Amino acid sequence: MLHSYENNNYDYYDYYDMYGNYINSNNGDTKTEFAVGISVGGKFISKKGFTTEIYLGVGRNLGGDNDSLEAVGRGGISLGYRF
C-alpha cells in the first residue's frame, strides 16, 4: 500500500502579531511511504442484487527513517448494486 500522512513531530503554534496578522508556524510535513501487509474481508450479495464488501488489514512500512510510522492500518465498507 502506498500511503501519505502528515508528520507532526514538531511543535507548532498559532498567534496574532502586534498588527493583528494571523501567524501559523506549523512545521509539520507530509510523508509518503510504502507498506506491505495482509488484509481480510468478505463480499456479501443479497437475492435482490445488493452487495456489501467489508475488509480490515494491517501493514508494516518499508524503509523510512526514525520519524516514520511503524505500522499502518486500512479498512473499508463498500455498498453497491449488481446488475
QUIFENQUI-V306867 format. One record per helix or strand. SS is the DSSP state (h for helix, s for strand). FROM is the first residue (numbers start at 1). TO is the last residue. If there is no record, write none. Layout:
ss: [SS SS]
from: [FROM FROM]
to: [TO TO]
This chain:
ss: [s s s s s s]
from: [2 14 22 29 50 71]
to: [7 16 24 45 62 81]
